[in-house]
Amino acid sequence: MSTRSAAPAAGPGSGAAGPPAADSRRWLILIVICTAYLMITLDVTVMNLALPSAQDALHFSNADKQWVVTAYALSFGSLLLFCGRLADLIGRKEAFVIGLVGFAGASAVGGASNSFGMLVTARACQGAFAALLAPTALSLLATTFSDPKERGKAFGAFSAVAASGGGLGLLIGGALTSGLSWRWCMYVNLLFAAFAVAGALTLLARQPRTGARMDIPGVVLGSGGMFCVVYGFSNAASHSWHATSTWGVLAVGGVLLVAFALWQLRAADPLLPPRVVLDRNRGGAYLTALIVGVGMFGVLLFLIYYMQTDLGYSAITSGVALLPMVGVTAVASNVGNIVVMPKSGPRPLVAGGLLLNAAGLAWLTRIGPDSGYATALLGPTMVFGLGMGFIYAAALRTGTSGVTPRDAGIASAAISTGQQLGGAIGTALLNTIAASATTDYLSSHVHAKPTAAQIHLATIHGYTTVFWWCTAIFAVGAVVCGAILRGGPLPAPAYAPAAKPAAPAETARS
């Protein structure tokens, strides 16, 4: 069987010839890739909505409930860099199929769970296979589309899925939990995975090995550091910043990540080559992913709390309320990739998108105990969706721009790592801010036992304080990322010379 390589290759000085022949089935491949990535993005918010029902069914405590989320985050965040390089090593088709089958199997076990331990184990396995699937999906996208115009359309569609998956997850999770059972929030992944596996086996051709090697010391240091950082921030969200299991683990994680960075500068085959992250555009894209990961929790977490706890919305009503934001995000990501990126590059999209996010969250600070959806929520969430569409349009495409085929997986993993690390930081930081603001409000406004109405006002004050902090985070991010990113369009991809014919034994294996 013949092989192909549709990857944008190295860059200047690569001895470029011309772009590889486009796969005639590339648009069908795009559907398969987007389906797989949608499954991952849906799973985060879908499972959050299913947690209360799962807790009632399996009889675990509130303290244990956090581990259903943390187990997934720990394995996902700590294994991303390793799995991104593994995809480059074993082949992207193989990694993609393994990730899909493994994620589906873990979802089936999770849905059938009859104990807390079984559910947590399944969630950890989901995170591990998601760590393989997420960067592989993005690197497949980057290596399948080489024509600049088609690349813009493909990344526009993928960006729409990535940016709107969380909101769609709220809708689907609410519908499944209300209409069927919390278990279907896990079982639904089997439908996505079955479609994607069938498509992958039918449409994806095996790509030549990239020549990548596994950096074992880098894996140990990088994965260990990410594990400690994600665990430390997750522990801070559920316990205290003063606990040894928070600051001590964070300190160890920081030391390991510093050691990882130093090792990457001297390793013969680094896990995360400095050439990938030190490029200004790609570095700016990774920083953008980190900032978005932190600030997103200002909307998808506290806004949901507000709608369901304070306004009395059901889970499915909350999901429907965010549909306009999802629609705007999808349109903006496509416009950004197809219209703006080829002319202006990522800088105006990232800086403008972050400023729009800041504006939307500043607008949300006007919420009150009796706010109406049309007057207080619709406008700011649509502004936020517009900003997210622009950001994802630029960040995902820029983060994989100009890398060699052997680095496509690890470059994709760096984007997902930024999002995961940002999410862990955001969960801990914003939960702490909200709790402190609520406590401070009660201590300064209430001098006896607080009434239900006063607690209600204090809670909303906590939400609005978080929204102001997220406003500042996005505004500062707009300045910093705008300064890092280069002006003008991304350089046109260069293409490596055609690979030499494979030896007979290798041809037989392919």
DOZA-903124 format. One record per residue (C-alpha): x, z, y; residue in one letter. Coordinates in steps of 0.2 Angstrom, whole numbers. Layout:
<bases>
<east: X up: Z north: Y residuo: A>
...
</bases>
This chain:
<bases>
<east: 0 up: 0 north: 0 residuo: M>
<east: 7 up: -4 north: 17 residuo: S>
<east: 9 up: 8 north: 31 residuo: T>
<east: 7 up: 7 north: 49 residuo: R>
<east: 13 up: 17 north: 64 residuo: S>
<east: 2 up: 17 north: 80 residuo: A>
<east: 12 up: 30 north: 89 residuo: A>
<east: 18 up: 29 north: 106 residuo: P>
<east: 37 up: 31 north: 104 residuo: A>
<east: 51 up: 39 north: 113 residuo: A>
<east: 54 up: 33 north: 130 residuo: G>
<east: 67 up: 24 north: 140 residuo: P>
<east: 82 up: 19 north: 130 residuo: G>
<east: 73 up: 18 north: 113 residuo: S>
<east: 76 up: 0 north: 110 residuo: G>
<east: 58 up: -4 north: 113 residuo: A>
<east: 50 up: -19 north: 106 residuo: A>
<east: 32 up: -20 north: 109 residuo: G>
<east: 16 up: -10 north: 105 residuo: P>
<east: 12 up: -8 north: 86 residuo: P>
<east: -3 up: -18 north: 80 residuo: A>
<east: -19 up: -9 north: 84 residuo: A>
<east: -29 up: -3 north: 69 residuo: D>
<east: -45 up: -13 north: 69 residuo: S>
<east: -55 up: 2 north: 63 residuo: R>
<east: -48 up: 13 north: 77 residuo: R>
<east: -65 up: 17 north: 85 residuo: W>
<east: -71 up: 23 north: 68 residuo: L>
<east: -56 up: 34 north: 67 residuo: I>
<east: -60 up: 41 north: 84 residuo: L>
<east: -77 up: 47 north: 78 residuo: I>
<east: -69 up: 55 north: 63 residuo: V>
<east: -56 up: 64 north: 74 residuo: I>
<east: -69 up: 70 north: 86 residuo: C>
<east: -80 up: 76 north: 72 residuo: T>
<east: -66 up: 87 north: 65 residuo: A>
<east: -61 up: 94 north: 82 residuo: Y>
<east: -79 up: 97 north: 86 residuo: L>
<east: -81 up: 108 north: 71 residuo: M>
<east: -66 up: 119 north: 76 residuo: I>
<east: -72 up: 121 north: 94 residuo: T>
<east: -90 up: 125 north: 89 residuo: L>
<east: -85 up: 138 north: 77 residuo: D>
<east: -78 up: 150 north: 90 residuo: V>
<east: -94 up: 152 north: 99 residuo: T>
<east: -106 up: 149 north: 84 residuo: V>
<east: -98 up: 164 north: 75 residuo: M>
<east: -99 up: 175 north: 90 residuo: N>
<east: -118 up: 173 north: 91 residuo: L>
<east: -119 up: 176 north: 72 residuo: A>
<east: -109 up: 193 north: 72 residuo: L>
<east: -124 up: 205 north: 76 residuo: P>
<east: -134 up: 197 north: 61 residuo: S>
<east: -119 up: 197 north: 50 residuo: A>
<east: -115 up: 216 north: 55 residuo: Q>
<east: -133 up: 220 north: 50 residuo: D>
<east: -132 up: 211 north: 33 residuo: A>
<east: -115 up: 217 north: 28 residuo: L>
<east: -116 up: 235 north: 36 residuo: H>
<east: -99 up: 236 north: 45 residuo: F>
<east: -96 up: 246 north: 60 residuo: S>
<east: -94 up: 241 north: 78 residuo: N>
<east: -75 up: 244 north: 77 residuo: A>
<east: -74 up: 232 north: 61 residuo: D>
<east: -84 up: 219 north: 70 residuo: K>
<east: -69 up: 215 north: 82 residuo: Q>
<east: -59 up: 210 north: 66 residuo: W>
<east: -71 up: 196 north: 62 residuo: V>
<east: -65 up: 188 north: 78 residuo: V>
<east: -47 up: 194 north: 78 residuo: T>
<east: -43 up: 189 north: 60 residuo: A>
<east: -47 up: 171 north: 65 residuo: Y>
<east: -37 up: 172 north: 82 residuo: A>
<east: -22 up: 180 north: 73 residuo: L>
<east: -20 up: 166 north: 60 residuo: S>
<east: -24 up: 152 north: 72 residuo: F>
<east: -13 up: 157 north: 86 residuo: G>
<east: 2 up: 162 north: 76 residuo: S>
<east: 3 up: 147 north: 64 residuo: L>
<east: -1 up: 133 north: 77 residuo: L>
<east: 18 up: 128 north: 80 residuo: L>
<east: 22 up: 129 north: 62 residuo: F>
<east: 7 up: 119 north: 57 residuo: C>
<east: 10 up: 106 north: 71 residuo: G>
<east: 28 up: 103 north: 64 residuo: R>
<east: 21 up: 103 north: 46 residuo: L>
<east: 10 up: 89 north: 51 residuo: A>
<east: 25 up: 79 north: 57 residuo: D>
<east: 34 up: 84 north: 41 residuo: L>
<east: 21 up: 80 north: 27 residuo: I>
<east: 11 up: 66 north: 36 residuo: G>
<east: -4 up: 67 north: 47 residuo: R>
<east: -17 up: 60 north: 36 residuo: K>
<east: -12 up: 72 north: 22 residuo: E>
<east: -12 up: 87 north: 35 residuo: A>
<east: -28 up: 81 north: 42 residuo: F>
<east: -37 up: 81 north: 25 residuo: V>
<east: -29 up: 97 north: 19 residuo: I>
<east: -35 up: 105 north: 35 residuo: G>
<east: -53 up: 99 north: 33 residuo: L>
<east: -55 up: 104 north: 15 residuo: V>
<east: -47 up: 121 north: 18 residuo: G>
<east: -58 up: 125 north: 33 residuo: F>
<east: -73 up: 119 north: 24 residuo: A>
<east: -69 up: 130 north: 9 residuo: G>
<east: -65 up: 145 north: 19 residuo: A>
<east: -82 up: 142 north: 28 residuo: S>
<east: -91 up: 142 north: 12 residuo: A>
<east: -83 up: 158 north: 6 residuo: V>
<east: -87 up: 166 north: 23 residuo: G>
<east: -105 up: 160 north: 22 residuo: G>
<east: -107 up: 168 north: 5 residuo: A>
<east: -99 up: 184 north: 9 residuo: S>
<east: -106 up: 200 north: 2 residuo: N>
<east: -94 up: 212 north: 10 residuo: S>
<east: -84 up: 214 north: 26 residuo: F>
<east: -67 up: 212 north: 18 residuo: G>
<east: -73 up: 195 north: 11 residuo: M>
<east: -79 up: 189 north: 28 residuo: L>
<east: -63 up: 194 north: 37 residuo: V>
<east: -52 up: 186 north: 23 residuo: T>
<east: -62 up: 170 north: 25 residuo: A>
<east: -61 up: 170 north: 44 residuo: R>
<east: -42 up: 172 north: 43 residuo: A>
<east: -41 up: 157 north: 31 residuo: C>
<east: -52 up: 147 north: 43 residuo: Q>
<east: -40 up: 151 north: 57 residuo: G>
<east: -25 up: 146 north: 46 residuo: A>
<east: -33 up: 129 north: 42 residuo: F>
<east: -39 up: 127 north: 60 residuo: A>
<east: -21 up: 129 north: 65 residuo: A>
<east: -16 up: 114 north: 54 residuo: L>
<east: -31 up: 103 north: 59 residuo: L>
<east: -31 up: 105 north: 78 residuo: A>
<east: -14 up: 98 north: 82 residuo: P>
<east: -16 up: 85 north: 68 residuo: T>
<east: -32 up: 79 north: 76 residuo: A>
<east: -24 up: 77 north: 93 residuo: L>
<east: -8 up: 69 north: 87 residuo: S>
<east: -18 up: 57 north: 76 residuo: L>
<east: -27 up: 52 north: 92 residuo: L>
<east: -11 up: 50 north: 102 residuo: A>
<east: -4 up: 39 north: 88 residuo: T>
<east: -19 up: 28 north: 84 residuo: T>
<east: -22 up: 22 north: 102 residuo: F>
<east: -7 up: 13 north: 111 residuo: S>
<east: -16 up: 1 north: 123 residuo: D>
<east: -17 up: 11 north: 140 residuo: P>
<east: -35 up: 6 north: 143 residuo: K>
<east: -41 up: 10 north: 126 residuo: E>
<east: -31 up: 26 north: 126 residuo: R>
<east: -40 up: 32 north: 142 residuo: G>
<east: -57 up: 29 north: 133 residuo: K>
<east: -52 up: 38 north: 117 residuo: A>
<east: -45 up: 53 north: 126 residuo: F>
<east: -60 up: 53 north: 137 residuo: G>
<east: -71 up: 55 north: 122 residuo: A>
<east: -60 up: 68 north: 114 residuo: F>
<east: -59 up: 78 north: 130 residuo: S>
<east: -78 up: 78 north: 131 residuo: A>
<east: -78 up: 86 north: 114 residuo: V>
<east: -65 up: 98 north: 117 residuo: A>
<east: -72 up: 104 north: 134 residuo: A>
<east: -90 up: 105 north: 129 residuo: S>
<east: -88 up: 111 north: 111 residuo: G>
<east: -90 up: 130 north: 116 residuo: G>
<east: -106 up: 127 north: 126 residuo: G>
<east: -113 up: 116 north: 111 residuo: L>
<east: -108 up: 130 north: 100 residuo: G>
<east: -119 up: 142 north: 109 residuo: L>
<east: -134 up: 131 north: 107 residuo: L>
<east: -131 up: 127 north: 88 residuo: I>
<east: -127 up: 145 north: 84 residuo: G>
<east: -143 up: 151 north: 93 residuo: G>
<east: -153 up: 139 north: 84 residuo: A>
<east: -145 up: 142 north: 67 residuo: L>
<east: -146 up: 161 north: 69 residuo: T>
<east: -164 up: 161 north: 75 residuo: S>
<east: -171 up: 148 north: 63 residuo: G>
<east: -161 up: 151 north: 47 residuo: L>
<east: -148 up: 164 north: 45 residuo: S>
<east: -131 up: 169 north: 51 residuo: W>
<east: -123 up: 162 north: 35 residuo: R>
<east: -128 up: 144 north: 41 residuo: W>
<east: -116 up: 147 north: 56 residuo: C>
<east: -103 up: 145 north: 43 residuo: M>
<east: -111 up: 133 north: 31 residuo: Y>
<east: -114 up: 120 north: 45 residuo: V>
<east: -95 up: 117 north: 44 residuo: N>
<east: -97 up: 109 north: 27 residuo: L>
<east: -108 up: 95 north: 34 residuo: L>
<east: -95 up: 91 north: 48 residuo: F>
<east: -80 up: 92 north: 35 residuo: A>
<east: -89 up: 81 north: 22 residuo: A>
<east: -91 up: 68 north: 35 residuo: F>
<east: -74 up: 69 north: 42 residuo: A>
<east: -65 up: 70 north: 25 residuo: V>
<east: -75 up: 54 north: 19 residuo: A>
<east: -70 up: 45 north: 35 residuo: G>
<east: -52 up: 51 north: 34 residuo: A>
<east: -49 up: 45 north: 16 residuo: L>
<east: -58 up: 29 north: 20 residuo: T>
<east: -50 up: 24 north: 37 residuo: L>
<east: -34 up: 33 north: 39 residuo: L>
<east: -18 up: 24 north: 33 residuo: A>
<east: -3 up: 34 north: 27 residuo: R>
<east: 9 up: 35 north: 41 residuo: Q>
<east: 28 up: 34 north: 38 residuo: P>
<east: 37 up: 51 north: 38 residuo: R>
<east: 44 up: 55 north: 55 residuo: T>
<east: 60 up: 62 north: 50 residuo: G>
<east: 56 up: 79 north: 56 residuo: A>
<east: 63 up: 95 north: 49 residuo: R>
<east: 57 up: 112 north: 48 residuo: M>
<east: 66 up: 125 north: 58 residuo: D>
<east: 64 up: 141 north: 47 residuo: I>
<east: 71 up: 154 north: 60 residuo: P>
<east: 61 up: 146 north: 73 residuo: G>
<east: 45 up: 148 north: 63 residuo: V>
<east: 49 up: 166 north: 59 residuo: V>
<east: 52 up: 170 north: 77 residuo: L>
<east: 39 up: 159 north: 85 residuo: G>
<east: 25 up: 164 north: 73 residuo: S>
<east: 30 up: 182 north: 73 residuo: G>
<east: 30 up: 183 north: 92 residuo: G>
<east: 13 up: 174 north: 94 residuo: M>
<east: 6 up: 186 north: 81 residuo: F>
<east: 11 up: 201 north: 90 residuo: C>
<east: 5 up: 194 north: 107 residuo: V>
<east: -12 up: 189 north: 101 residuo: V>
<east: -14 up: 206 north: 91 residuo: Y>
<east: -8 up: 216 north: 106 residuo: G>
<east: -20 up: 208 north: 118 residuo: F>
<east: -34 up: 209 north: 105 residuo: S>
<east: -31 up: 227 north: 102 residuo: N>
<east: -31 up: 230 north: 121 residuo: A>
<east: -48 up: 222 north: 122 residuo: A>
<east: -55 up: 234 north: 109 residuo: S>
<east: -45 up: 250 north: 112 residuo: H>
<east: -34 up: 254 north: 126 residuo: S>
<east: -19 up: 247 north: 136 residuo: W>
<east: -10 up: 264 north: 133 residuo: H>
<east: -11 up: 263 north: 114 residuo: A>
<east: 5 up: 261 north: 106 residuo: T>
<east: -3 up: 247 north: 95 residuo: S>
<east: -6 up: 238 north: 111 residuo: T>
<east: 10 up: 240 north: 122 residuo: W>
<east: 22 up: 242 north: 108 residuo: G>
<east: 16 up: 227 north: 99 residuo: V>
<east: 16 up: 217 north: 115 residuo: L>
<east: 34 up: 222 north: 118 residuo: A>
<east: 39 up: 217 north: 101 residuo: V>
<east: 30 up: 200 north: 103 residuo: G>
<east: 39 up: 197 north: 120 residuo: G>
<east: 56 up: 201 north: 112 residuo: V>
<east: 53 up: 189 north: 98 residuo: L>
<east: 47 up: 175 north: 110 residuo: L>
<east: 62 up: 177 north: 121 residuo: V>
<east: 73 up: 176 north: 105 residuo: A>
<east: 63 up: 161 north: 99 residuo: F>
<east: 66 up: 152 north: 116 residuo: A>
<east: 85 up: 156 north: 115 residuo: L>
<east: 86 up: 149 north: 97 residuo: W>
<east: 77 up: 133 north: 102 residuo: Q>
<east: 91 up: 129 north: 114 residuo: L>
<east: 104 up: 130 north: 100 residuo: R>
<east: 95 up: 125 north: 84 residuo: A>
<east: 100 up: 108 north: 77 residuo: A>
<east: 81 up: 104 north: 73 residuo: D>
<east: 71 up: 116 north: 84 residuo: P>
<east: 53 up: 119 north: 80 residuo: L>
<east: 48 up: 116 north: 98 residuo: L>
<east: 61 up: 105 north: 105 residuo: P>
<east: 66 up: 109 north: 124 residuo: P>
<east: 64 up: 91 north: 128 residuo: R>
<east: 45 up: 92 north: 124 residuo: V>
<east: 41 up: 107 north: 136 residuo: V>
<east: 54 up: 104 north: 149 residuo: L>
<east: 46 up: 88 north: 155 residuo: D>
<east: 37 up: 92 north: 171 residuo: R>
<east: 21 up: 83 north: 166 residuo: N>
<east: 20 up: 90 north: 149 residuo: R>
<east: 25 up: 107 north: 155 residuo: G>
<east: 12 up: 107 north: 168 residuo: G>
<east: -1 up: 102 north: 155 residuo: A>
<east: 3 up: 116 north: 144 residuo: Y>
<east: 3 up: 129 north: 158 residuo: L>
<east: -14 up: 121 north: 163 residuo: T>
<east: -21 up: 124 north: 145 residuo: A>
<east: -15 up: 143 north: 146 residuo: L>
<east: -24 up: 145 north: 163 residuo: I>
<east: -40 up: 137 north: 157 residuo: V>
<east: -39 up: 148 north: 141 residuo: G>
<east: -38 up: 164 north: 152 residuo: V>
<east: -52 up: 159 north: 164 residuo: G>
<east: -64 up: 151 north: 152 residuo: M>
<east: -69 up: 168 north: 147 residuo: F>
<east: -76 up: 171 north: 164 residuo: G>
<east: -90 up: 159 north: 160 residuo: V>
<east: -92 up: 158 north: 141 residuo: L>
<east: -91 up: 177 north: 138 residuo: L>
<east: -98 up: 186 north: 154 residuo: F>
<east: -111 up: 173 north: 158 residuo: L>
<east: -118 up: 174 north: 141 residuo: I>
<east: -118 up: 193 north: 142 residuo: Y>
<east: -127 up: 192 north: 159 residuo: Y>
<east: -140 up: 179 north: 153 residuo: M>
<east: -145 up: 188 north: 137 residuo: Q>
<east: -142 up: 207 north: 142 residuo: T>
<east: -148 up: 206 north: 160 residuo: D>
<east: -160 up: 191 north: 161 residuo: L>
<east: -167 up: 193 north: 143 residuo: G>
<east: -163 up: 176 north: 137 residuo: Y>
<east: -163 up: 173 north: 119 residuo: S>
<east: -147 up: 165 north: 110 residuo: A>
<east: -155 up: 148 north: 109 residuo: I>
<east: -161 up: 149 north: 127 residuo: T>
<east: -144 up: 153 north: 133 residuo: S>
<east: -137 up: 138 north: 124 residuo: G>
<east: -150 up: 127 north: 132 residuo: V>
<east: -146 up: 134 north: 149 residuo: A>
<east: -128 up: 128 north: 148 residuo: L>
<east: -133 up: 110 north: 142 residuo: L>
<east: -132 up: 103 north: 160 residuo: P>
<east: -114 up: 110 north: 161 residuo: M>
<east: -110 up: 101 north: 144 residuo: V>
<east: -117 up: 85 north: 150 residuo: G>
<east: -107 up: 85 north: 167 residuo: V>
<east: -91 up: 90 north: 157 residuo: T>
<east: -93 up: 75 north: 145 residuo: A>
<east: -96 up: 63 north: 160 residuo: V>
<east: -82 up: 70 north: 170 residuo: A>
<east: -69 up: 69 north: 156 residuo: S>
<east: -73 up: 51 north: 153 residuo: N>
<east: -72 up: 46 north: 171 residuo: V>
<east: -56 up: 56 north: 173 residuo: G>
<east: -48 up: 47 north: 159 residuo: N>
<east: -54 up: 29 north: 162 residuo: I>
<east: -55 up: 28 north: 181 residuo: V>
<east: -43 up: 41 north: 189 residuo: V>
<east: -29 up: 44 north: 176 residuo: M>
<east: -23 up: 25 north: 176 residuo: P>
<east: -22 up: 25 north: 195 residuo: K>
<east: -18 up: 43 north: 201 residuo: S>
<east: -11 up: 52 north: 185 residuo: G>
<east: -15 up: 70 north: 180 residuo: P>
<east: -10 up: 79 north: 196 residuo: R>
<east: -27 up: 76 north: 206 residuo: P>
<east: -37 up: 79 north: 191 residuo: L>
<east: -29 up: 95 north: 186 residuo: V>
<east: -28 up: 102 north: 204 residuo: A>
<east: -45 up: 96 north: 209 residuo: G>
<east: -53 up: 102 north: 192 residuo: G>
<east: -45 up: 120 north: 194 residuo: L>
<east: -52 up: 121 north: 212 residuo: L>
<east: -69 up: 116 north: 206 residuo: L>
<east: -68 up: 129 north: 193 residuo: N>
<east: -64 up: 142 north: 206 residuo: A>
<east: -78 up: 136 north: 217 residuo: A>
<east: -91 up: 137 north: 203 residuo: G>
<east: -85 up: 155 north: 199 residuo: L>
<east: -85 up: 160 north: 217 residuo: A>
<east: -103 up: 154 north: 218 residuo: W>
<east: -108 up: 164 north: 202 residuo: L>
<east: -103 up: 180 north: 211 residuo: T>
<east: -120 up: 179 north: 220 residuo: R>
<east: -130 up: 183 north: 204 residuo: I>
<east: -141 up: 198 north: 204 residuo: G>
<east: -153 up: 208 north: 193 residuo: P>
<east: -168 up: 196 north: 196 residuo: D>
<east: -159 up: 179 north: 199 residuo: S>
<east: -167 up: 163 north: 194 residuo: G>
<east: -159 up: 150 north: 183 residuo: Y>
<east: -162 up: 136 north: 195 residuo: A>
<east: -156 up: 145 north: 210 residuo: T>
<east: -141 up: 155 north: 204 residuo: A>
<east: -135 up: 148 north: 188 residuo: L>
<east: -138 up: 129 north: 187 residuo: L>
<east: -128 up: 124 north: 202 residuo: G>
<east: -112 up: 134 north: 198 residuo: P>
<east: -111 up: 130 north: 180 residuo: T>
<east: -113 up: 111 north: 184 residuo: M>
<east: -98 up: 113 north: 196 residuo: V>
<east: -88 up: 122 north: 183 residuo: F>
<east: -92 up: 109 north: 170 residuo: G>
<east: -86 up: 95 north: 182 residuo: L>
<east: -70 up: 104 north: 184 residuo: G>
<east: -67 up: 107 north: 166 residuo: M>
<east: -71 up: 88 north: 162 residuo: G>
<east: -57 up: 83 north: 175 residuo: F>
<east: -45 up: 96 north: 168 residuo: I>
<east: -47 up: 91 north: 150 residuo: Y>
<east: -46 up: 73 north: 154 residuo: A>
<east: -29 up: 76 north: 161 residuo: A>
<east: -21 up: 90 north: 151 residuo: A>
<east: -24 up: 83 north: 133 residuo: L>
<east: -18 up: 66 north: 137 residuo: R>
<east: -3 up: 72 north: 147 residuo: T>
<east: 2 up: 85 north: 135 residuo: G>
<east: 6 up: 71 north: 122 residuo: T>
<east: 12 up: 58 north: 134 residuo: S>
<east: 29 up: 51 north: 131 residuo: G>
<east: 34 up: 60 north: 115 residuo: V>
<east: 42 up: 52 north: 100 residuo: T>
<east: 32 up: 50 north: 84 residuo: P>
<east: 42 up: 64 north: 76 residuo: R>
<east: 36 up: 76 north: 90 residuo: D>
<east: 18 up: 71 north: 92 residuo: A>
<east: 12 up: 85 north: 81 residuo: G>
<east: 22 up: 99 north: 89 residuo: I>
<east: 17 up: 93 north: 107 residuo: A>
<east: -1 up: 93 north: 102 residuo: S>
<east: 1 up: 111 north: 94 residuo: A>
<east: 9 up: 117 north: 111 residuo: A>
<east: -7 up: 113 north: 120 residuo: I>
<east: -18 up: 122 north: 107 residuo: S>
<east: -5 up: 137 north: 108 residuo: T>
<east: -8 up: 138 north: 127 residuo: G>
<east: -27 up: 139 north: 124 residuo: Q>
<east: -26 up: 152 north: 111 residuo: Q>
<east: -13 up: 163 north: 120 residuo: L>
<east: -24 up: 161 north: 136 residuo: G>
<east: -39 up: 166 north: 127 residuo: G>
<east: -31 up: 182 north: 120 residuo: A>
<east: -25 up: 186 north: 137 residuo: I>
<east: -42 up: 182 north: 145 residuo: G>
<east: -52 up: 193 north: 133 residuo: T>
<east: -41 up: 208 north: 135 residuo: A>
<east: -38 up: 207 north: 154 residuo: L>
<east: -56 up: 202 north: 159 residuo: L>
<east: -64 up: 215 north: 148 residuo: N>
<east: -53 up: 228 north: 155 residuo: T>
<east: -57 up: 222 north: 173 residuo: I>
<east: -76 up: 222 north: 169 residuo: A>
<east: -76 up: 240 north: 162 residuo: A>
<east: -66 up: 247 north: 176 residuo: S>
<east: -77 up: 239 north: 189 residuo: A>
<east: -92 up: 245 north: 181 residuo: T>
<east: -85 up: 263 north: 180 residuo: T>
<east: -79 up: 263 north: 198 residuo: D>
<east: -96 up: 257 north: 204 residuo: Y>
<east: -105 up: 271 north: 195 residuo: L>
<east: -93 up: 284 north: 201 residuo: S>
<east: -95 up: 278 north: 220 residuo: S>
<east: -113 up: 275 north: 220 residuo: H>
<east: -121 up: 288 north: 208 residuo: V>
<east: -119 up: 307 north: 210 residuo: H>
<east: -130 up: 312 north: 195 residuo: A>
<east: -135 up: 305 north: 179 residuo: K>
<east: -137 up: 286 north: 182 residuo: P>
<east: -153 up: 278 north: 179 residuo: T>
<east: -156 up: 262 north: 169 residuo: A>
<east: -157 up: 252 north: 185 residuo: A>
<east: -141 up: 259 north: 192 residuo: Q>
<east: -132 up: 255 north: 175 residuo: I>
<east: -140 up: 238 north: 177 residuo: H>
<east: -132 up: 235 north: 194 residuo: L>
<east: -116 up: 242 north: 189 residuo: A>
<east: -114 up: 230 north: 174 residuo: T>
<east: -118 up: 215 north: 185 residuo: I>
<east: -105 up: 222 north: 198 residuo: H>
<east: -93 up: 221 north: 183 residuo: G>
<east: -97 up: 203 north: 180 residuo: Y>
<east: -96 up: 198 north: 198 residuo: T>
<east: -79 up: 206 north: 199 residuo: T>
<east: -73 up: 196 north: 184 residuo: V>
<east: -79 up: 180 north: 192 residuo: F>
<east: -69 up: 184 north: 208 residuo: W>
<east: -54 up: 187 north: 197 residuo: W>
<east: -56 up: 171 north: 188 residuo: C>
<east: -59 up: 162 north: 205 residuo: T>
<east: -41 up: 168 north: 210 residuo: A>
<east: -34 up: 163 north: 193 residuo: I>
<east: -40 up: 146 north: 195 residuo: F>
<east: -36 up: 144 north: 213 residuo: A>
<east: -18 up: 150 north: 210 residuo: V>
<east: -17 up: 139 north: 195 residuo: G>
<east: -22 up: 124 north: 206 residuo: A>
<east: -7 up: 127 north: 217 residuo: V>
<east: 6 up: 130 north: 204 residuo: V>
<east: 1 up: 116 north: 192 residuo: C>
<east: -2 up: 104 north: 206 residuo: G>
<east: 16 up: 108 north: 211 residuo: A>
<east: 23 up: 106 north: 194 residuo: I>
<east: 14 up: 89 north: 189 residuo: L>
<east: 22 up: 73 north: 195 residuo: R>
<east: 13 up: 62 north: 207 residuo: G>
<east: 7 up: 45 north: 201 residuo: G>
<east: 1 up: 38 north: 185 residuo: P>
<east: 9 up: 42 north: 168 residuo: L>
<east: 24 up: 31 north: 163 residuo: P>
<east: 18 up: 17 north: 152 residuo: A>
<east: 22 up: 21 north: 134 residuo: P>
<east: 38 up: 14 north: 126 residuo: A>
<east: 38 up: 8 north: 108 residuo: Y>
<east: 52 up: 11 north: 95 residuo: A>
<east: 59 up: -4 north: 86 residuo: P>
<east: 50 up: -7 north: 69 residuo: A>
<east: 56 up: 4 north: 55 residuo: A>
<east: 67 up: -4 north: 42 residuo: K>
<east: 58 up: -9 north: 26 residuo: P>
<east: 55 up: 6 north: 14 residuo: A>
<east: 65 up: 7 north: -2 residuo: A>
<east: 55 up: 2 north: -17 residuo: P>
<east: 52 up: 20 north: -23 residuo: A>
<east: 46 up: 25 north: -6 residuo: E>
<east: 35 up: 9 north: -5 residuo: T>
<east: 27 up: 14 north: -22 residuo: A>
<east: 24 up: 32 north: -15 residuo: R>
<east: 15 up: 25 north: 1 residuo: S>
</bases>
